[in-house]
Amino acid sequence: MGSDLNFRGLAFSEKFTTLRKVIANTLVISNPVKNIGAKLILLAITLLNFSATTYTPDFKVNVVVIDAGHGGKDPGTSGTSTKEKDVALKIALKLGKYIEDSMPGVKVIYTRKTDKFIALDERAKIANRSSADLFICIHANALKGAPARGTETYVMGLYKDKANFEVAKRENSVILMDENYQERYEGFDPNSPESYILFTLNQSAYQENSLKFAQKVEEQFKTRVGRSSRGVKQAGFIVLWQTTMPSVLIETGFLSNSKEEAFLASDNGQDLIASGIYRAFKEYKTEIESIK
């Protein structure tokens, strides 16, 4: 019991430190923001108190939710002939099959297995309802007019530079396709830096394990799959913010890069990406379950 209380205390301390950093950074990056406002502070304190008393560690990884980004009326980004929604789905299904075939004790849940639209909040709700131990969100990147290449894996957090913010804005803009999105997402504006202020608080208790898995993914991509790794990054993604477990969003490559588009569009390329994520998952599960 003592160690559990210490863990909760550390989680609370980390969240409070995060809140201070969020406020400080928002004041710097969000001209003309002059103050946060009493309502926001009260909401943050409520969240801090709630999370400090309800979070308990679990050292099993028995349920994984695999989320293929975009789908249906939302194609995501695109290359010359490839759509992000299709690449993400094929990799997600391959990853799930790797886990199901090799690790029968793990329950795999997909947010979608076909080309259909699912709102960002519903993706998170699927993971939360399933009491998932890990949430893996799969995407593909694009940067028009620039020779960008490489993989990058995101965890929930403050964006460190404008490029990370632009990726988050693009992925979060999907909410504009949802009915009543202003009510469903509590007035969140994907283009406003101020709207991201509380994002890091909800996931900070899970950040250590999110980072642990993200680092294993990028290491696999770099050393085993032979991809150019842009590293582990932080940004404010709605789909990660609303989950209540370690969560990552994986950008598997740039469809705006002709060579990477060809790789991601190929069956072999999708297999390699899926197998890299699978090996990272296997390592992560073994490491987490060895904790006493």
VEXLOKE-64288 format. One record per residue: residue number from 1; residue in three letters; chain; y, z, x of N, C-alpha, C in turn. Coordinates in steps of 0.05 Angstrom, whole numbers, plus 32768, in hexadecimal, padded with zeros to 4 digits. Atoms other than C-alpha are relative to their C-alpha. Example, Ala and Ser with C-alpha at 12.3 -4.5 7.8 and 13.67 -1.06 7.14 Angstrom:
% VEXLOKE-64288
1,ALA,A,7FE8,8000,8012,7FA6,809C,80F6,8018,8000,8012
2,SER,A,7FE8,7FFF,7FF0,7FEB,808F,8111,8016,800E,7FF1
***
This chain:
% VEXLOKE-64288
1,MET,A,7FE8,8000,8011,8000,8000,8000,8019,8000,8011
2,GLY,A,7FE9,7FFF,7FEF,802F,8011,8039,8009,7FE5,800B
3,SER,A,7FFA,801B,7FF5,802A,7FCC,8058,800B,7FEE,7FEB
4,ASP,A,7FF6,8011,8015,8035,7FAC,8015,801D,8006,7FFA
5,LEU,A,7FE4,7FF8,8005,8075,7FD4,800A,8012,7FF6,8017
6,ASN,A,7FF1,800A,7FE9,808C,7FC1,8050,8006,7FE2,7FFD
7,PHE,A,7FFD,801D,8004,8080,7F78,8040,8015,7FFA,7FEB
8,ARG,A,7FEC,8005,8015,80A9,7F7D,8000,801B,8007,800A
9,GLY,A,7FE6,7FF8,7FF5,80E0,7FA1,8025,800B,7FEA,8012
10,LEU,A,7FF8,8015,7FEE,80E2,7F6A,8059,8009,7FE8,7FEF
11,ALA,A,7FF8,8017,8011,80E4,7F35,8022,801B,8005,7FF4
12,PHE,A,7FE6,7FFA,800C,811E,7F58,8001,8016,7FFE,8015
13,SER,A,7FEC,8002,7FEB,8143,7F5F,8043,8006,7FE3,8007
14,GLU,A,7FFC,801C,7FF9,8138,7F15,8052,8010,7FF2,7FEB
15,LYS,A,7FF1,800D,8015,8152,7F01,800E,801E,8008,8001
16,PHE,A,7FE5,7FF7,7FFF,8190,7F2C,8016,800F,7FF2,8017
17,THR,A,7FF5,800F,7FEA,819D,7F0D,805A,8006,7FE3,7FF9
18,THR,A,7FFD,801B,8009,8192,7EC9,803C,8018,7FFD,7FEE
19,LEU,A,7FEA,8001,8012,81C4,7ED7,8005,801B,8001,800F
20,ARG,A,7FE8,7FFE,7FF0,81F9,7EEB,8038,8006,7FE5,800E
21,LYS,A,7FFC,8019,7FF1,81ED,7EAB,8060,8007,7FEA,7FEC
22,VAL,A,7FFA,8015,8014,81EE,7E80,8021,801D,8001,7FF8
23,ILE,A,7FE4,7FFD,8008,8231,7E9D,800C,8012,7FF6,8016
24,ALA,A,7FF0,8008,7FE9,824E,7E94,8051,8001,7FE2,8004
25,ASN,A,8001,801C,7FFC,8236,7E4D,8058,800D,7FF0,7FE9
26,THR,A,7FF4,800E,8017,824D,7E3A,8012,801E,8000,8002
27,LEU,A,7FE3,7FFE,7FFD,8293,7E52,8021,800A,7FED,8015
28,VAL,A,7FF9,8012,7FEA,8293,7E26,805F,7FFE,7FE3,7FF7
29,ILE,A,8006,801C,8006,8275,7DE6,8043,800A,7FF6,7FE5
30,SER,A,7FFB,8008,801B,828E,7DE7,7FFC,801E,8002,7FF9
31,ASN,A,7FE4,8002,8009,82D9,7DDB,7FFB,8001,7FF0,7FE6
32,PRO,A,7FEE,7FE9,7FFF,82FB,7DEB,7FCE,7FF5,801A,7FF5
33,VAL,A,800B,7FE7,800A,82CC,7E25,7FBE,800F,8017,800C
34,LYS,A,7FF1,7FE9,7FF6,82F5,7E65,7FC4,7FEF,801A,7FFD
35,ASN,A,8011,7FE8,8003,82C3,7E99,7FAA,7FE7,7FF9,7FF0
36,ILE,A,801A,8005,800D,827C,7E9D,7F8F,8001,8007,7FE3
37,GLY,A,7FFF,7FF8,801C,828C,7EC1,7F4F,7FED,8017,7FFA
38,ALA,A,800F,7FE8,8006,8273,7F02,7F31,7FE5,7FF9,7FF3
39,LYS,A,8019,8007,800E,823F,7EE0,7F05,7FEB,7FF8,8014
40,LEU,A,8013,8009,7FEC,821E,7EBF,7F41,7FF5,8017,8011
41,ILE,A,8008,7FE8,7FF0,821D,7F00,7F69,7FEC,8011,7FF0
42,LEU,A,8011,7FF0,8011,81FE,7F26,7F2F,7FE5,7FF3,7FFD
43,LEU,A,8019,800E,8002,81CA,7EF0,7F26,7FEF,8002,8019
44,ALA,A,800E,7FFE,7FE6,81B9,7EF2,7F70,7FF3,801C,8003
45,ILE,A,800A,7FE5,7FFD,81B2,7F3E,7F70,7FE8,8005,7FEE
46,THR,A,8016,7FFD,8013,8185,7F3B,7F32,7FE7,7FF3,800C
47,LEU,A,8016,800E,7FF4,8159,7F08,7F55,7FF5,800F,8018
48,LEU,A,8009,7FF0,7FE9,8156,7F32,7F94,7FF0,8018,7FF8
49,ASN,A,800E,7FE9,8009,8141,7F70,7F6F,7FE6,7FF9,7FF3
50,PHE,A,8018,8009,800D,810E,7F4B,7F45,7FEB,7FF8,8014
51,SER,A,8013,800A,7FEC,80ED,7F29,7F80,7FF6,8016,8012
52,ALA,A,8008,7FEB,7FEE,80EC,7F68,7FAA,7FEB,8012,7FF3
53,THR,A,8013,7FEE,800D,80C4,7F8D,7F75,7FE7,7FF2,7FF5
54,THR,A,8017,800E,800C,8095,7F56,7F5D,7FF0,7FF0,8013
55,TYR,A,800F,8011,7FEE,8080,7F2F,7F9A,7FEA,800F,800E
56,THR,A,8017,7FF4,7FF2,803B,7F40,7FB6,7FF3,7FEA,8010
57,PRO,A,800D,8014,7FF0,8019,7F1B,7FEF,7FE4,7FFA,7FF7
58,ASP,A,801B,8008,8006,7FD9,7EF5,7FE4,7FF6,7FF0,8017
59,PHE,A,8009,800D,7FE8,7FAF,7EE1,801E,7FE9,7FED,7FFB
60,LYS,A,8013,8015,8007,7F84,7EAD,7FFB,800F,7FE7,7FF9
61,VAL,A,7FF5,801A,8008,7F91,7E63,7FF3,7FEB,7FF2,7FF1
62,ASN,A,8015,800B,8011,7F65,7E50,7FB9,8009,7FEB,7FED
63,VAL,A,7FF5,8013,8012,7F93,7E26,7F8F,8017,7FF1,800D
64,VAL,A,7FEA,8010,7FF5,7FBE,7DEC,7FA8,8009,7FEC,7FEB
65,VAL,A,7FF5,8014,8012,7FEC,7DC2,7F7D,800C,7FE9,8011
66,ILE,A,7FF7,8018,7FF2,7FF9,7D7B,7F97,8012,7FF0,7FED
67,ASP,A,7FEC,800D,8010,8038,7D5B,7F7C,8008,7FE5,800B
68,ALA,A,7FF7,801B,7FF8,8041,7D0F,7F82,801C,7FFC,7FF5
69,GLY,A,7FE4,8002,8009,808C,7D06,7F80,8006,7FE7,7FEE
70,HIS,A,7FF7,8016,8011,80AF,7CDB,7F4B,7FEA,7FF7,7FED
71,GLY,A,8014,800A,8013,8087,7CB0,7F1B,800C,7FF6,7FE6
72,GLY,A,7FF7,800B,8019,808E,7C88,7EDB,801B,7FF2,8003
73,LYS,A,7FE6,800D,8000,80D7,7C76,7ECD,8010,8006,8019
74,ASP,A,7FF2,7FF8,7FE7,80EB,7C97,7F0F,7FF0,7FF5,8018
75,PRO,A,800F,800C,7FEA,80D4,7C69,7F48,8005,800E,801B
76,GLY,A,7FF9,7FF5,7FE7,80F5,7C93,7F7E,800E,7FEB,8012
77,THR,A,7FF4,8014,7FEF,810C,7C6D,7FBB,7FED,7FE8,8003
78,SER,A,8012,8017,7FFE,80EF,7C2A,7FCF,8005,7FF1,801B
79,GLY,A,7FFD,8012,7FE9,80E3,7BF9,8008,8003,7FE4,7FF6
80,THR,A,7FFF,801C,8008,80DE,7BAE,8006,7FEF,7FFA,7FE9
81,SER,A,8013,8005,8016,80A2,7BAE,7FD9,7FF1,8019,7FF7
82,THR,A,800E,7FE7,8005,808D,7BF7,7FD4,8011,8015,7FF3
83,LYS,A,7FF1,7FEB,800E,80A2,7C2E,7FA5,7FF5,801C,8008
84,GLU,A,8008,7FE5,7FF7,80A2,7C77,7FB9,7FEC,800D,7FED
85,LYS,A,8012,7FF3,8013,8080,7C8D,7F79,7FE3,7FF8,8004
86,ASP,A,801B,800A,7FFC,8043,7C62,7F89,7FF4,800A,801A
87,VAL,A,8009,7FF5,7FE6,803D,7C77,7FD2,7FF9,801D,7FFD
88,ALA,A,8004,7FE4,8003,8044,7CC0,7FBF,7FE6,8006,7FF1
89,LEU,A,8018,7FFB,8010,800E,7CBC,7F8A,7FE6,7FFA,800F
90,LYS,A,8019,8007,7FF1,7FDB,7C99,7FB6,7FFA,8014,8015
91,ILE,A,8004,7FEB,7FEC,7FE5,7CCB,7FEE,7FF7,801A,7FF4
92,ALA,A,8007,7FE8,800E,7FE1,7D05,7FBD,7FE3,8000,7FF8
93,LEU,A,801B,8002,8009,7FA0,7CED,7FA0,7FEC,8001,8017
94,LYS,A,8011,8000,7FE8,7F82,7CE1,7FE5,7FFE,801D,800C
95,LEU,A,7FFF,7FE5,7FF6,7F98,7D26,7FFC,7FEE,8012,7FEF
96,GLY,A,8010,7FEF,8012,7F79,7D47,7FBF,7FE3,7FFB,8003
97,LYS,A,801C,8006,7FFD,7F38,7D23,7FC9,7FF5,800C,801B
98,TYR,A,8008,7FF3,7FE7,7F34,7D3A,8012,7FFA,801D,7FFC
99,ILE,A,8004,7FE3,8004,7F3C,7D82,7FFC,7FE8,8005,7FEE
100,GLU,A,8016,7FFC,8013,7F0C,7D7C,7FC1,7FE5,7FFB,800D
101,ASP,A,8019,8007,7FF4,7ED6,7D5B,7FEA,7FF8,8013,8017
102,SER,A,8006,7FF0,7FE9,7EDB,7D89,8027,8003,801E,7FFB
103,MET,A,7FFB,7FE4,8005,7EF2,7DCB,8009,7FFB,8006,7FE2
104,PRO,A,8006,7FFD,801D,7ECE,7DD4,7FC5,800A,801B,7FF5
105,GLY,A,7FF6,7FE7,800A,7EE8,7E1C,7FC1,801D,8000,7FF8
106,VAL,A,7FE4,8003,8005,7F2F,7E03,7FBA,8004,7FF0,7FE6
107,LYS,A,7FFA,800E,8018,7F49,7DEF,7F76,8019,7FEF,8004
108,VAL,A,7FE9,8013,7FFD,7F76,7DB1,7F79,800B,7FF9,7FE5
109,ILE,A,7FF2,8007,8019,7FA9,7DA6,7F42,8015,7FEB,8007
110,TYR,A,7FEC,8015,7FFC,7FD3,7D66,7F3E,8015,8002,7FEA
111,THR,A,7FEB,8001,8014,8016,7D63,7F1C,7FFF,7FE6,7FF1
112,ARG,A,8006,8019,800E,8006,7D1B,7F0C,7FEB,7FF1,8010
113,LYS,A,8015,8010,7FF3,7FCB,7CED,7F19,8004,7FE2,7FF8
114,THR,A,7FFA,801B,8009,7FEA,7CAF,7EF9,801E,7FFB,8003
115,ASP,A,7FE4,8007,7FFD,802D,7C8B,7EF9,800F,8009,7FE7
116,LYS,A,7FF0,7FF5,8016,8053,7CB8,7EC9,8016,8012,800A
117,PHE,A,7FE9,7FF0,7FF9,8095,7CDC,7ECA,7FFB,801D,7FF9
118,ILE,A,8001,7FE3,8005,8095,7D28,7ED1,8019,800C,800B
119,ALA,A,7FE7,7FF3,7FF8,80D4,7D51,7ED3,7FFC,8013,8017
120,LEU,A,8002,7FEF,7FE8,80E2,7D7A,7F12,7FF8,801D,7FF7
121,ASP,A,8006,7FE5,8008,80E0,7DBC,7EEC,7FE3,8003,7FF6
122,GLU,A,801C,7FFF,8009,809D,7DAA,7ECD,7FEC,8000,8017
123,ARG,A,8011,8000,7FE8,807F,7D9C,7F11,7FFD,801D,800B
124,ALA,A,8001,7FE5,7FF7,8091,7DE2,7F27,7FF1,8012,7FED
125,LYS,A,800E,7FEF,8015,8078,7E00,7EE5,7FE2,7FFC,8002
126,ILE,A,801D,8005,7FFD,8034,7DDF,7EF0,7FF5,8011,8017
127,ALA,A,8009,7FEF,7FEA,802F,7E02,7F33,8000,801D,7FF9
128,ASN,A,7FFE,7FE4,8007,8046,7E44,7F18,7FEB,8009,7FEB
129,ARG,A,8015,7FFA,8014,8018,7E42,7EDB,7FE4,8001,800D
130,SER,A,801A,8001,7FF3,7FDE,7E33,7F09,7FFC,8016,8014
131,SER,A,8000,7FEB,7FEC,7FEE,7E6F,7F35,7FF7,7FF4,801B
132,ALA,A,8007,800E,7FE7,7FEB,7E3F,7F70,8007,8011,8019
133,ASP,A,7FFB,7FF3,7FE6,7FE7,7E59,7FB7,8010,7FEF,8013
134,LEU,A,7FF0,8013,7FEF,8009,7E1B,7FD4,8008,7FE8,7FEF
135,PHE,A,7FF5,8017,800F,8034,7DE3,7FB8,8008,7FEB,8015
136,ILE,A,7FFB,8016,7FED,8035,7DA0,7FDD,800C,7FE9,7FF1
137,CYS,A,7FF2,8015,800E,8068,7D6D,7FC6,8002,7FE8,8013
138,ILE,A,8001,8018,7FEE,8060,7D26,7FE2,8014,7FEB,7FF8
139,HIS,A,7FEB,8014,8005,8098,7CF4,7FE9,8000,7FEB,8017
140,ALA,A,7FFB,8012,7FEA,80AF,7CB9,8013,801F,7FFD,8001
141,ASN,A,7FE4,7FFF,7FFB,80F4,7CB2,8031,800C,7FE3,8000
142,ALA,A,7FF2,801A,7FFD,8129,7C7A,8036,801C,8006,800A
143,LEU,A,7FE4,7FFF,7FF7,816A,7C70,805A,8009,7FE3,8005
144,LYS,A,7FF8,801C,7FFF,8188,7C2C,804C,8015,7FFC,8016
145,GLY,A,7FEC,8008,7FEC,81AD,7C0A,8084,7FFE,800F,801A
146,ALA,A,8003,7FF2,7FE7,8192,7C36,80BB,7FE2,7FFF,8008
147,PRO,A,801C,8003,7FF6,8153,7C31,80E7,7FF1,801B,8001
148,ALA,A,800D,7FE6,8000,8139,7C76,80D3,7FE1,7FFD,7FFE
149,ARG,A,801D,8000,8002,80EF,7C86,80DC,7FF6,801C,8004
150,GLY,A,800C,7FE6,7FFB,80C0,7CC1,80DD,7FFB,8011,7FE7
151,THR,A,8006,7FED,8016,80A4,7CF9,80B2,8012,8018,8003
152,GLU,A,7FF2,7FE6,7FFF,80C7,7D39,80A0,7FF6,8010,7FE8
153,THR,A,800A,7FEE,8015,80AF,7D75,8078,8015,8016,7FFB
154,TYR,A,7FEB,7FEE,8009,80E0,7DA0,8051,7FF5,801A,7FF4
155,VAL,A,8004,7FE7,800F,80DF,7DE8,803C,801B,8007,7FF3
156,MET,A,7FE8,7FF8,800E,8110,7E09,800E,8013,800F,8012
157,GLY,A,7FED,7FF2,7FEF,8150,7E1F,8031,801B,7FF2,8000
158,LEU,A,7FE5,800C,7FFD,8198,7E10,8042,7FFE,7FE7,8011
159,TYR,A,8000,8018,7FEF,81A2,7DCA,805B,8011,8004,8018
160,LYS,A,7FF2,7FFC,7FE6,81B7,7DC9,80A4,8014,7FEA,8006
161,ASP,A,7FEE,8016,7FFB,81D9,7D86,80A3,8002,7FEE,7FE7
162,LYS,A,7FFB,8012,8017,81F3,7D50,8074,7FE8,7FEF,7FF9
163,ALA,A,8017,8011,8006,81B4,7D26,807B,7FEC,800E,7FEF
164,ASN,A,8013,7FF1,8010,8188,7D5D,805F,800A,8003,7FE3
165,PHE,A,7FF4,7FFD,801B,81B8,7D67,8025,7FFE,7FE6,7FF1
166,GLU,A,8002,801A,800D,81B7,7D1C,8016,7FE3,7FFB,7FF6
167,VAL,A,801C,8003,8009,816A,7D1D,8012,7FFC,8011,7FE7
168,ALA,A,8004,7FEE,8017,816C,7D59,7FE3,800F,7FF5,7FE7
169,LYS,A,7FF1,800C,8016,81A2,7D38,7FB8,7FF1,7FE9,7FF3
170,ARG,A,800E,8017,800B,8179,7CF9,7FB1,7FE8,8009,7FF0
171,GLU,A,8018,7FF7,800E,8139,7D1D,7F9D,8007,8010,7FE7
172,ASN,A,7FF8,7FEF,8017,815D,7D4E,7F6F,800D,7FF0,7FE9
173,SER,A,7FF2,8010,8015,8183,7D16,7F4A,7FED,7FF7,7FEA
174,VAL,A,8014,8007,8015,8142,7D0A,7F23,8006,8010,7FE7
175,ILE,A,7FFC,7FEF,8018,8158,7D42,7EF4,8013,7FF2,7FEC
176,LEU,A,7FEE,800F,8011,818D,7D12,7ED8,7FF1,7FEF,7FEB
177,MET,A,8010,800F,8012,8154,7CEE,7EB6,7FF4,8012,7FEA
178,ASP,A,800B,7FED,8013,813F,7D2D,7E90,8012,8004,7FE8
179,GLU,A,7FF0,7FF9,8017,8156,7D3C,7E4A,800A,801C,8003
180,ASN,A,7FF3,7FE5,7FFF,8186,7D77,7E46,7FFF,800C,801C
181,TYR,A,8004,7FF6,7FE5,8185,7D7C,7E92,8013,8016,8007
182,GLN,A,7FED,7FEB,7FF9,81C3,7DA7,7E94,7FF7,801C,7FF7
183,GLU,A,800B,7FE6,800A,81A2,7DDD,7E6A,7FE6,8007,800F
184,ARG,A,801A,7FFB,7FF3,815D,7DD5,7E8A,8003,800A,801D
185,TYR,A,7FFB,7FF8,7FE4,817A,7DDD,7ED0,8019,8011,8004
186,GLU,A,7FEB,7FEC,8000,81AF,7E10,7EBE,801A,7FF6,800D
187,GLY,A,7FE7,800B,7FF7,81EA,7DE2,7ECD,7FFF,7FF6,801C
188,PHE,A,8002,800A,7FE4,81D0,7DCC,7F11,800A,7FE3,8002
189,ASP,A,7FF6,801A,7FFA,81F4,7D90,7F2D,7FF6,7FF8,801B
190,PRO,A,800D,8007,7FE6,81CB,7D6C,7F63,8014,7FF6,8015
191,ASN,A,7FEC,800A,7FED,820B,7D51,7F83,8013,8016,800A
192,SER,A,7FED,7FEB,7FFA,822F,7D94,7F89,7FF3,8014,8014
193,PRO,A,800A,7FEC,7FED,8224,7DC0,7FC7,7FFF,801C,7FF4
194,GLU,A,8000,7FE6,800C,8236,7DFD,7F9D,7FE7,8006,7FF0
195,SER,A,8017,7FFC,8011,81FA,7DF2,7F70,7FE7,8009,8010
196,TYR,A,8017,7FF9,7FF0,81CB,7DFF,7FAA,8000,801D,800A
197,ILE,A,7FFC,7FE7,7FF3,81E3,7E45,7FB8,7FEA,8015,7FFD
198,LEU,A,8015,7FED,8004,81AA,7E6D,7F9A,7FE4,7FF6,8007
199,PHE,A,801A,800D,7FFB,8172,7E3D,7FAD,7FEF,8010,8014
200,THR,A,8010,7FF4,7FEB,815C,7E61,7FEC,7FF5,801B,7FF8
201,LEU,A,8008,7FE5,8006,8155,7EA5,7FCB,7FE4,8001,7FF3
202,ASN,A,8019,7FFF,800E,811A,7E95,7F9E,7FE8,7FFA,8012
203,GLN,A,8016,8007,7FEE,80F0,7E77,7FD6,7FFE,8010,801A
204,SER,A,7FFF,7FF3,7FE6,8103,7EA5,800F,7FE8,8012,8005
205,ALA,A,8017,7FEF,7FFD,80C8,7ED4,8003,7FE8,7FEF,800A
206,TYR,A,8016,8011,7FF9,809A,7E98,800E,8007,7FEE,8018
207,GLN,A,7FF6,8014,7FEB,80C2,7E76,8046,7FEE,8001,8019
208,GLU,A,8010,7FFF,7FE7,8097,7E8F,8080,7FE7,7FEF,7FFD
209,ASN,A,8018,8010,8003,8058,7E71,8064,8005,7FE3,7FFA
210,SER,A,7FF8,801C,8005,807C,7E32,804C,8005,7FF3,801B
211,LEU,A,7FFB,800B,7FE6,8095,7E28,8093,7FE6,7FFD,8010
212,LYS,A,8019,8001,7FF2,8050,7E37,80AF,7FF1,7FE6,7FF9
213,PHE,A,800F,8018,8008,8030,7E00,8086,800F,7FE7,8008
214,ALA,A,7FF0,8018,7FF9,806A,7DCF,8091,7FFD,7FF9,801D
215,GLN,A,8003,8006,7FE3,8064,7DD6,80DC,7FE5,7FF4,8006
216,LYS,A,801A,800B,7FFB,801A,7DC8,80D9,7FFE,7FE3,7FF6
217,VAL,A,8000,801C,8009,8026,7D89,80B0,800D,7FEE,8014
218,GLU,A,7FF2,8011,7FED,8059,7D6E,80E1,7FF1,7FFE,801A
219,GLU,A,8010,8001,7FE8,802C,7D80,811C,7FE9,7FEC,7FFD
220,GLN,A,8015,8013,8005,7FF3,7D59,80FD,800A,7FE3,8000
221,PHE,A,7FF5,801B,8001,801F,7D1D,80EF,8006,7FF6,801C
222,LYS,A,7FF7,8008,7FE5,8038,7D1C,8137,7FE8,7FFD,8013
223,THR,A,8015,8001,7FEC,7FF8,7D2B,815E,7FE6,7FF2,7FF7
224,ARG,A,8019,800C,8009,7FC0,7D11,8132,8003,7FE6,7FF1
225,VAL,A,7FFB,8018,800F,7FDE,7CDC,8105,8010,7FEC,8010
226,GLY,A,7FF0,8012,7FEF,800C,7CBF,813A,801A,7FF8,7FF4
227,ARG,A,7FE6,8007,800C,804B,7CC0,8110,8016,800D,8010
228,SER,A,7FE8,7FF3,7FF4,8091,7CCF,8128,8009,8016,7FEE
229,SER,A,7FF9,7FE9,8011,80A1,7D15,8110,801E,8007,8004
230,ARG,A,7FE4,7FF7,8000,80E9,7D27,80FE,8002,801E,7FFD
231,GLY,A,8000,7FE3,8000,80D3,7D6F,80F8,8000,800D,7FE5
232,VAL,A,7FFE,7FF0,8018,80D6,7DA7,80C5,801D,8005,7FFA
233,LYS,A,7FE4,7FFD,8008,8117,7DAC,809E,8003,8011,7FE7
234,GLN,A,7FFB,7FF1,8018,8138,7DD4,8067,8015,7FF2,7FEF
235,ALA,A,7FED,800B,8013,815D,7DBD,8029,7FFA,800B,7FE5
236,GLY,A,8003,7FF4,801B,8166,7DD0,7FE0,7FF4,7FED,7FEC
237,PHE,A,800E,8011,8014,8132,7DAC,7FB6,7FF9,8011,7FE7
238,ILE,A,8006,7FF2,8019,812C,7DC0,7F6D,7FE2,8006,7FFD
239,VAL,A,801D,7FFD,8004,80E1,7DB5,7F6D,7FF4,8017,8011
240,LEU,A,8009,7FE9,7FEF,80D8,7DE8,7FA6,800D,801A,7FF7
241,TRP,A,7FF2,7FE8,8009,810C,7E19,7F8C,7FF2,800E,7FE9
242,GLN,A,800B,7FF4,8019,80E8,7E24,7F4A,7FE2,8008,8003
243,THR,A,801C,7FF8,7FFC,80A2,7E30,7F68,7FFF,801D,800A
244,THR,A,8004,7FE4,7FF8,8087,7E76,7F74,7FE8,8003,8013
245,MET,A,8014,7FFF,7FEB,805B,7E69,7FB0,800A,7FF0,8018
246,PRO,A,7FF8,8011,7FEA,8061,7E4A,7FF5,8000,7FE3,7FF8
247,SER,A,7FFC,801B,800A,807A,7E03,7FEA,800D,7FEE,8015
248,VAL,A,7FF3,8013,7FEE,808B,7DC5,8013,8003,7FE5,7FF2
249,LEU,A,7FFC,801B,8009,80A5,7D80,8006,7FFE,7FEE,8019
250,ILE,A,8006,8011,7FE9,808A,7D4A,8035,800B,7FE4,7FFC
251,GLU,A,7FF6,801C,7FFF,80B0,7D0A,8044,7FEE,7FF1,8014
252,THR,A,8016,800C,7FF0,8077,7CDE,805E,8009,7FE9,8011
253,GLY,A,7FF6,8016,7FF0,80A3,7CA8,807D,8016,7FF2,7FF1
254,PHE,A,7FE9,800E,800B,80DC,7C78,8070,7FF7,7FE4,7FF5
255,LEU,A,8006,801A,800C,80CF,7C3F,803F,8016,7FEB,8007
256,SER,A,7FEB,8013,7FF8,8111,7C21,8057,7FFB,7FF5,801C
257,ASN,A,8009,800A,7FE6,80EF,7C16,809B,7FE8,7FEE,7FFB
258,SER,A,8015,8014,8006,80C4,7BD7,8097,7FE5,8008,800B
259,LYS,A,8019,7FF8,7FF4,808F,7BF2,80C7,7FF4,8018,7FF1
260,GLU,A,800A,7FE9,800E,8089,7C34,80A4,7FF8,7FFA,7FE3
261,GLU,A,8007,8009,801B,8089,7C13,8060,7FE4,7FF3,8000
262,ALA,A,801A,800D,7FFE,804E,7BE8,8075,7FEA,8014,8004
263,PHE,A,8014,7FEA,7FFB,8029,7C26,808F,7FFB,8010,7FE7
264,LEU,A,8003,7FEF,8018,8036,7C4F,8050,7FF4,7FF0,7FE9
265,ALA,A,800B,8010,8016,8023,7C15,8023,7FE3,7FF9,8004
266,SER,A,801C,8007,7FFA,7FE0,7C0B,8046,7FED,8017,7FF9
267,ASP,A,8015,7FED,8007,7FA0,7C2E,8031,7FFB,8012,8019
268,ASN,A,8006,7FF1,7FE8,7F94,7C43,8079,8017,8014,8007
269,GLY,A,7FEA,7FEF,7FFC,7FDA,7C5F,8081,8001,8018,7FED
270,GLN,A,8001,7FEA,8014,7FD4,7C88,8041,7FEA,8013,8007
271,ASP,A,8017,7FEF,7FF8,7F90,7CA2,8059,8008,8012,8017
272,LEU,A,7FF8,7FF1,7FE9,7FAE,7CB8,809B,8014,8016,7FF9
273,ILE,A,7FEC,7FEC,8009,7FE9,7CDC,807B,7FF2,8016,7FF0
274,ALA,A,800E,7FEC,8011,7FBB,7CFE,8048,7FEE,8011,8012
275,SER,A,8012,7FF0,7FEF,7F8A,7D13,807E,800F,8013,8012
276,GLY,A,7FEF,7FEE,7FF0,7FC2,7D30,80A8,8008,8019,7FF0
277,ILE,A,7FF9,7FE9,8011,7FDA,7D5B,806E,7FE8,8011,7FFA
278,TYR,A,8019,7FF1,8005,7F92,7D6F,805F,7FF9,8012,8018
279,ARG,A,8007,7FF0,7FE9,7F86,7D87,80A6,8014,8017,8003
280,ALA,A,7FEB,7FEB,7FFF,7FC8,7DAE,80A4,7FF9,8015,7FEB
281,PHE,A,8007,7FEE,8015,7FB1,7DCD,8062,7FE8,8011,8009
282,LYS,A,8018,7FF2,7FF7,7F6D,7DE0,8080,8007,8015,8014
283,GLU,A,7FF7,7FED,7FEC,7F8E,7E01,80BC,8010,8017,7FF3
284,TYR,A,7FEF,7FEC,800E,7FC0,7E25,808F,7FEF,8014,7FF1
285,LYS,A,8012,7FEF,8010,7F8A,7E40,8061,7FF1,8013,8012
286,THR,A,800F,7FF0,7FED,7F61,7E59,809B,8012,8017,800C
287,GLU,A,7FEE,7FED,7FF4,7F9D,7E7B,80BA,8009,8015,7FEC
288,ILE,A,7FF7,7FED,8015,7FB6,7E9B,807A,7FEA,8013,7FF9
289,GLU,A,8016,7FEF,800A,7F72,7EB6,8066,7FF5,8012,8017
290,SER,A,8008,7FEE,7FEA,7F68,7ED5,80AB,8012,8019,8002
291,ILE,A,7FED,7FE9,8000,7FA3,7F04,809E,7FF3,8018,7FF2
292,LYS,A,800B,7FE7,800C,7F8B,7F4B,8091,8016,8013,7FF9
***
